[in-house]
Amino acid sequence: MIEISAAVHQDKIIELLNNCNEDGIQFSYKEKKGINLYFETNAEDLEKAAKLVKTAIKNQPWGSVLYFRSAPAK
């Protein structure tokens, strides 16, 4: 599971990752707790998946200036 902490654009992040399929890695939105969003993933390497999430968000026009954190959930 991947955890993303972002105070704004949460709906856009959810939409982006639910439709993301990079290198066969997919994400599925599960829940929100405060500013944290949780996504299930089929990736075996969660660090790689978290980096892919960061790149995907940063490549969006609204994501290039967004302050957020992406990491494997604990």
N, C-alpha and C positions, 0 to 999 in steps of 0.2 A: 504494500500500500504506500502511496505517495502522499505527502502532506505539503500543501501550499499555503503560506501565510501571506495574505494580501488584504489590505483594508478597502481597496476600491477595485472596480471592474471585475467583481467576482462572477457575475453572470456571463461576461465575455470569456473569462477563463474556463468556466464550466462548458460553454458551447464549443470553444476551441478544442479542449482536450477530449470531449465526447466524440468529436469528429476527427481526431488525430489518429493517423496510422502510419507511423514512420518506422521503417525497417521491421515491419511486422509487429511493432509494439503498439498496443492499444490501451486506452484508459476509459474507465467508467466511473462517473461521479457517484459517491456513496453518501456523504453527509457533510454538514457544516457545523463547526463548533466555534463560536466567536468569529474571529477573522481567519480561521483555519478551514481549508477545504480538503477533503480526503477523497482520493481516487484509487480504485482497484486497478491493477495493471497485470498483463500477462507476462511482463518482463521478469526474467530470472535475476538479472543484475539491476537492483533498485537504484544504485548510484548512477548507472548509465541512464536509466529512465528519468531520474530527477534532473540530470543534465539536459536530456532531450526536452523536458518540459520547460526548463529555463530558456533554452534556445528558441523553442516554438513561441513562447510568450514575447521574448525580446524582439522577434522578427515581425511582430504585429505593429501597426502604426501607433496604437494606444499603449503598447507594451514597452516601447523603447525607453520611456522615462518612468516606468512604473517601478516602485520599490516593493519587492516581494522576496520570499524565500521559498525554495523548493528543495525538499529532502525526503529520504525514506521515513515513513512514519514509525514511531517507536511504540 
